[in-house]
């Protein structure tokens, strides 16, 4: 665990190969695909549909699995973001509980508690990138301690899938990033930008994270990060567990 923690401190991320066993991966992958197949553009007894009207915190607190439809301002089109898919998983198969516990607790929680004792598991998300050719600009999520564990449910070892990417070490530039966000808040509000956009960083600095099915990427979300543009048929399916101090 010490090696994981050292890399997390130095680079802001660590990859754990084959984090999920073949059985656990098969279970969650099948449930995720069933969730995708059962969702539509209308709310149902099991799934809420949100068309971008709710903010992140409201969606994270939802008591029913909620599909957030992305695509505002022409970015992130074809990205399906399910908040709290674990609620749906557990309704369909109680065996999912042990996998969910492994992701939100266990080794990951042990690593993060060594980093900051205030970090706690929060909401879970399921991302389905399907030909997202214009992802949101690279950005940071927060300056405070805020982590996400990304579990690859599909092969993410090629550029075609539009892999998750980040700038190693950028989490250490807290003051620089703070002034970047301050600048954005004064300037970009007139240009349809986001306060946390990484306007002070070149996109060419992003390093793609190539993950095989079952691999886990633990990332400090103070890092500059974002998705790379995907090919027309490129697909990426990822289960995400958030850890926050709030």
Buried (B, 14 or more C-beta within 10 A) or exposed (E): EEEBBEBBBEBBBBBBEEBBEEEBBEBBBEBBBBBBEEBEEEBEEBBBBBEEEBEEEEBBEBEBBBBBBBBEEEBBBBBBBBBBBBBBBBBBBEEBEEBBEBBBEEBBBEBBEBBEEEBBBBBBBBBBBBBBEBBBBBBBBBBEBBBBBBBBBBBBBEBBBBBBBBBBEBBBBEEEBEEBBEBBEEEBEEEEBBBBBBBBBEBEBBBBBBBEBBBBBBBBBBBBBBBBBBBEEBBBBBBBBBBBBE
